[in-house]
Amino acid sequence: MENEEKLIRLLIVDEGFHKAEQITSSLRATGMHVRAEFAENSEDMCDILENKVLDLVLFSIDLPGFTLNQGQQLIRECGRHVALIAMARKVDTEVIVTAIDEGAQDVVVSNSLEHLIQVIKREAYNINIWRRAMRLELDFQESEKRCQNLLSHSKDAVAYVHEGMHIFANQVYMELFGNADFDELEGTSLIDMVDASQQSQLKTFLRDLSKNENASNELELQLIHSSGEHISATLEFSRASYDGEPCTQILIRSSADTSELEEQINYLHQHDLVSGLYNRQFFMDELKTSIAQAVNGKHQSALIYIAIDNFQSIRDRVGISGCDTLINDIAKILTKNTAAEDIIARFGACSYTCLSKIKDRQLAEKMADKILKLIEEHISEIGNQSISTTCSASIVFIDENSPDNANEIISRVEKTCDEIQTLGGNQSKTYIPTAGEMTQHEEDGITASLIKNALNQNRISGMYQPIVGVKAQDGERYVSSLEIESDDGRILYEHDFQDAAERTGTAKMLDRWKILHAIKKVSDTGQRGRKIEFFVPLSADSIQDPGLAVWISENLTKAKVSGEQLVFMINETHALNQLKGAKTLAKGLQQIHCKFAIDEFGTGLNPFQLVKHV
């Protein structure tokens, strides 16, 4: 995981805890993500090496009774690949040479924190590069397995030739020439299996192939069966490698139906060979589809990310092949305890993902907790060893407000899972974005939900601010605005949510509520004999609403009030951007005797030109 690689896991072996705390604090002050363990003697160090995943060991060579050489021996005995950095009060050439000879990557003066920080950064980078190389090696081995599987099940005859000699042939190739097994073919020259009249032609062709000078990679030849019979075939040649050695691939295509092979190739393309689950690439494609469907409002889903706790320690104990057994066992638990339509994948070397149609958060959390409990209770038999482990699970829900970037969603579940494992693992947690982590789309979605809830639950209020004219005028004038109460009781004013409302299409709903409230105010004050005008600001969405003027007219009629006491305002910028809609709205309002005003007038380049149009 990306977050796992950013974390630096230290073991500080020193006689004073104060020094370890000082080093840890200095590293964190530079922005480094550090998890530190402390040991004073060989027993402490051995216990930590056996039970914790580490990247670096800082070892004080000034410790009495515990030498650097003994520390390095402990690291080897525990089967760990970690960087060893020696610390000393005084350093000279002899100390450096001795420490490096005993296995240290570097030697640092104990009180030189700046130097120590740079060395830790370098060695942490190096250890991560090594681990990436190991992962790539595993990926390469898996790829080799896939290729070998495809070759073995191919209906085409395939062979590899090195310096003219056969080094590999699949079953179809051997059957083509009448060989019972590869022992009969190994070391046999390809030239000897071709009719004598064409051997010179084949030699020339292979020589040109090595120089990349062939016009075509195909050659029609008369091949000789082990019985002496001749076989007419078209051979395809290509440069390849086998077991790391450069060679030539020979392909003799079959005319048989390849639908079964294509189906198998498709399966291998989508699945992980060890676990039988879907692979990472297939899962990412499905996740992107699910995000697109959720954003379009079709359905929501839950992504559950499950990672094996302390996987490095397990691999050190049972090796890669032993880990394959454990990975396969957990895969079976996942398959048995998820719905048939759920997409289950092996996502990384020690992680799984489940894309479920579950919408209910409590159900998703219960499912994750159930799986974690089953994994904890399971015992894997690996050779003569019995292995049990725990896992951590993080959950993120994919809905209309989710980021449209699949990698961002994966980053969130990985980060949450890393936090769980930092606290000891074996539990689940649902990711809830904080304000700084949310995309604009997510923040707008939360605001839109808040607005809709406020409208449905009558937690919205109209506010009226008096307007005082420069010149004395009869009557009272007020401009209307809104405030809403959030689910947790906070009061939000219109400027807090107006931009989000316009981006999410809820501004029109707020405008209509504001208009109805203003009409009610006109009715109430009219009955008391007060002469009042209410100025109602409209959003850009309402300018584009062709039925707004008719709707206002209907509600004025119901309330039995005149439209003369209502003044509808639109922003000058909105009017310029939607000139046709503004003109239509102004005309409609005029017909029902309402007034029309332009807010923030004069901020544009030619405001009086706008007045002429509306």
Residue pairs with C-beta under 8 A, 6 or more apart in sequence:
1 307
1 348
1 351
1 414
1 417
1 418
2 411
2 414
3 411
3 414
3 415
3 418
4 414
4 418
5 128
5 131
6 33
7 33
7 34
7 35
7 418
7 422
8 27
8 32
8 33
8 34
8 35
8 55
8 56
8 120
8 124
9 34
9 35
9 36
9 37
9 52
9 53
9 54
9 55
9 56
10 23
10 24
10 27
10 34
10 35
10 36
10 37
10 54
10 55
10 56
10 57
10 58
10 120
11 36
11 37
11 38
11 39
11 45
11 48
11 49
11 52
11 54
11 56
11 57
11 58
11 82
12 19
12 20
12 23
12 24
12 36
12 37
12 38
12 39
12 58
13 39
13 40
13 44
13 45
13 57
13 58
13 59
13 60
13 63
13 66
13 71
14 20
14 38
14 40
14 58
14 60
14 63
14 87
15 40
15 60
15 62
15 63
15 64
17 38
19 60
19 110
20 36
20 38
22 113
23 36
23 58
23 113
23 116
24 34
24 36
26 113
26 116
26 117
27 34
27 117
27 120
28 34
30 117
32 117
32 120
32 121
35 422
37 48
37 52
37 54
38 44
39 45
39 47
39 48
40 63
41 63
41 65
41 66
42 66
42 70
42 71
42 74
45 57
45 71
45 74
46 74
46 78
48 54
49 74
49 75
49 78
49 80
50 78
50 313
51 310
51 313
52 310
52 313
53 310
53 311
53 312
53 313
54 80
54 82
55 82
55 83
55 123
55 124
55 127
55 128
56 82
56 83
56 84
56 85
56 120
56 123
56 124
56 127
57 71
57 75
57 82
57 83
57 84
57 85
58 85
58 87
58 116
58 120
59 68
59 71
59 84
59 85
59 86
59 87
59 104
60 86
60 87
60 88
60 110
61 67
61 68
61 86
61 87
61 88
61 95
61 99
61 107
62 87
62 88
62 89
62 110
67 102
68 84
68 86
68 99
68 102
68 103
68 104
69 102
69 103
71 84
72 84
72 102
72 103
72 104
75 82
75 84
75 103
78 316
79 316
79 317
80 316
81 127
81 130
82 127
83 105
83 123
83 124
83 126
83 127
84 103
84 104
84 105
85 104
85 105
85 106
85 107
85 108
85 116
85 119
85 120
85 123
86 99
86 104
86 106
86 107
86 108
87 107
87 108
87 109
87 110
87 116
88 95
88 99
88 107
88 108
88 109
88 110
89 109
89 110
89 111
90 109
91 107
91 108
91 109
95 107
96 107
99 107
100 106
100 107
105 119
105 123
105 126
106 119
106 123
108 115
108 116
108 119
109 115
135 349
138 320
138 349
142 272
142 273
142 274
145 273
146 268
146 273
149 268
149 273
150 264
150 265
150 268
151 158
151 168
151 170
152 170
152 171
153 261
153 264
154 170
154 172
154 261
155 172
155 254
155 256
155 258
155 261
156 172
156 251
156 252
156 253
156 254
157 169
157 170
157 172
157 173
157 176
157 250
157 251
157 252
157 254
158 169
158 170
158 172
158 173
158 249
158 250
158 251
158 252
159 166
159 168
159 169
159 170
159 173
159 249
159 250
160 166
160 167
160 168
160 169
160 240
160 242
160 247
160 248
160 249
160 250
161 167
161 190
161 247
161 248
161 250
162 242
162 245
162 246
162 247
162 248
164 189
164 190
164 191
164 206
165 187
165 188
165 189
165 190
166 182
166 185
166 186
166 187
166 188
166 190
167 186
167 242
167 243
167 245
167 247
168 182
168 242
169 179
169 182
169 185
172 254
173 250
173 252
174 180
174 181
174 182
174 184
174 185
176 223
176 225
176 231
176 233
176 252
177 185
177 193
177 223
177 224
177 225
177 226
177 231
178 225
178 226
178 227
179 185
179 226
184 226
190 202
190 250
191 199
191 202
191 203
192 224
193 223
193 224
194 202
194 221
194 222
194 223
194 224
195 221
195 222
195 223
195 224
195 230
197 222
198 221
198 222
201 219
202 219
202 221
205 214
205 219
205 237
206 237
206 248
208 214
209 217
209 237
209 239
209 248
210 239
212 239
214 237
217 236
217 237
217 238
218 234
218 235
218 236
218 237
219 234
219 235
219 237
220 232
220 233
220 234
220 235
221 232
221 233
221 234
221 235
222 230
222 231
222 232
223 230
223 231
223 232
223 233
224 230
224 231
225 231
233 252
234 252
234 253
235 250
235 251
235 252
236 250
236 251
236 252
236 253
237 248
237 249
237 250
237 251
238 248
238 249
238 251
239 246
239 247
239 248
239 249
240 246
240 247
240 248
240 249
241 247
269 282
270 278
270 279
270 282
271 277
271 278
271 279
271 282
272 278
272 279
272 345
272 346
274 324
274 327
274 328
274 346
275 327
275 328
275 330
275 331
275 346
276 328
276 331
277 331
277 334
277 335
277 344
277 345
277 346
277 352
278 286
278 343
278 344
278 345
278 346
279 345
279 346
280 345
280 346
280 347
280 348
282 345
283 343
283 345
283 347
283 353
283 355
284 406
284 410
286 343
286 355
287 303
287 355
287 406
287 409
287 410
288 406
290 301
290 355
290 398
291 398
291 402
291 403
291 404
291 406
291 409
292 404
293 299
294 300
294 301
294 398
294 399
294 400
294 402
295 400
295 402
295 404
297 400
299 357
299 359
300 359
300 397
300 398
300 399
300 400
301 355
301 356
301 357
301 358
301 359
301 397
301 398
302 355
302 356
302 357
302 358
302 359
302 361
302 364
302 395
302 396
302 397
302 398
303 353
303 354
303 355
303 356
303 395
303 396
303 397
303 398
303 409
303 413
304 353
304 354
304 356
304 364
304 367
304 368
304 371
304 393
304 394
304 395
305 347
305 351
305 352
305 353
305 393
305 394
305 395
305 396
305 410
305 413
305 414
305 416
305 417
306 330
306 334
306 351
306 352
306 353
306 354
306 368
306 371
306 372
306 391
306 392
306 393
306 417
307 348
307 350
307 351
307 352
307 391
307 392
307 393
307 417
307 421
308 314
308 326
308 327
308 330
308 350
308 351
308 389
308 391
309 389
309 390
309 391
309 392
309 421
309 425
309 426
310 389
310 425
311 323
311 349
311 350
311 389
314 322
314 323
314 326
314 387
314 389
315 322
315 323
317 385
317 387
318 325
318 326
318 382
318 383
318 385
318 387
322 382
322 383
322 385
322 387
323 350
325 380
325 381
325 382
326 380
326 382
326 387
326 389
327 346
327 350
329 378
329 380
330 352
330 375
330 378
330 391
331 344
331 346
331 352
333 371
333 374
333 375
333 378
334 344
334 352
334 354
334 371
335 344
337 367
337 370
337 371
337 374
338 344
338 354
338 356
338 367
338 371
339 356
339 357
341 357
342 354
342 355
342 356
342 357
343 353
343 354
343 355
344 352
344 353
344 354
345 352
345 353
345 354
346 352
347 353
351 417
353 413
356 364
356 367
358 364
358 367
361 395
361 397
361 430
364 395
364 397
364 430
365 395
365 428
365 430
368 393
368 395
368 428
369 393
369 428
371 391
371 393
372 390
372 391
372 392
372 393
372 426
372 427
372 428
375 389
375 390
375 391
376 388
376 389
376 390
376 391
376 426
378 388
379 386
379 387
379 388
380 386
380 387
380 388
380 389
381 387
390 425
390 426
391 425
391 426
392 417
392 420
392 421
392 425
392 426
392 427
392 428
393 417
393 420
393 427
393 428
393 429
394 412
394 413
394 414
394 416
394 417
394 420
394 428
394 429
394 430
394 431
395 413
395 428
395 429
395 430
395 431
396 402
396 409
396 412
396 413
396 416
396 430
396 431
397 430
398 409
399 445
400 445
401 441
401 442
401 444
401 445
401 446
402 409
402 442
403 409
403 439
403 441
403 442
404 441
408 439
412 431
412 433
412 437
413 431
415 431
416 429
416 430
416 431
419 429
420 427
420 428
420 429
433 442
435 443
438 446
440 503
443 500
444 500
444 503
444 504
445 504
447 497
447 500
447 501
447 504
448 500
448 501
448 504
448 505
448 506
450 484
450 486
450 487
450 492
450 497
451 484
451 497
451 501
451 506
451 509
451 510
452 506
452 509
453 459
453 487
454 460
454 484
454 485
454 486
455 509
455 510
455 513
459 484
459 485
460 482
460 483
460 484
460 485
460 513
461 482
461 483
461 484
461 485
462 480
462 481
462 482
462 514
462 517
462 518
462 521
463 480
463 481
463 482
463 483
463 493
463 494
464 478
464 479
464 480
464 481
464 521
464 534
465 478
465 479
465 481
466 476
466 477
466 478
467 477
467 478
467 479
467 535
469 477
474 531
475 530
475 531
475 532
475 533
476 530
476 531
476 532
476 533
477 532
477 533
477 534
477 535
478 532
478 533
478 534
478 535
479 534
479 535
479 536
479 537
479 569
480 514
480 517
480 518
480 534
480 535
480 536
480 537
481 493
481 494
481 514
481 537
482 493
482 494
482 510
482 513
482 514
483 491
483 492
483 493
483 494
484 491
484 492
484 497
485 491
485 492
486 492
498 507
498 539
501 507
501 510
501 539
502 539
502 540
502 541
505 541
507 539
507 540
507 541
507 542
508 539
508 541
508 542
508 545
510 539
511 536
511 538
511 539
511 541
511 542
512 551
514 536
514 537
515 536
515 552
515 555
515 566
516 555
518 534
518 536
518 566
519 555
519 556
519 559
519 561
519 566
520 559
521 532
521 534
522 532
522 534
522 559
522 561
522 565
522 566
523 559
523 560
523 561
525 532
526 561
526 565
532 565
533 565
533 566
533 567
533 595
534 565
534 566
534 567
535 567
535 568
535 569
535 597
536 566
536 567
536 568
536 569
537 569
537 570
537 571
537 599
538 568
538 569
538 570
538 585
539 574
540 571
540 574
540 577
540 578
542 548
542 570
542 585
543 570
543 574
543 575
543 578
543 581
543 582
543 585
544 578
544 581
546 584
548 585
548 588
549 585
549 588
549 589
549 591
549 592
550 588
552 563
552 566
552 589
552 592
552 594
553 563
553 592
556 562
556 563
556 592
562 593
563 589
563 592
563 593
563 594
564 593
564 594
564 595
566 594
566 595
567 594
567 595
567 596
567 597
568 585
568 589
568 594
568 595
568 596
568 597
569 597
569 598
569 599
570 582
570 585
570 596
570 597
570 598
570 599
571 598
571 599
571 600
572 598
572 599
572 600
572 601
572 602
572 603
572 604
572 607
572 610
573 600
573 603
573 604
574 582
575 582
575 598
575 610
575 614
576 604
576 610
579 610
579 613
579 614
582 613
582 614
583 613
583 614
585 596
586 596
586 614
589 595
589 596
590 596
596 614
598 607
598 610
598 611
598 614
601 607
604 610
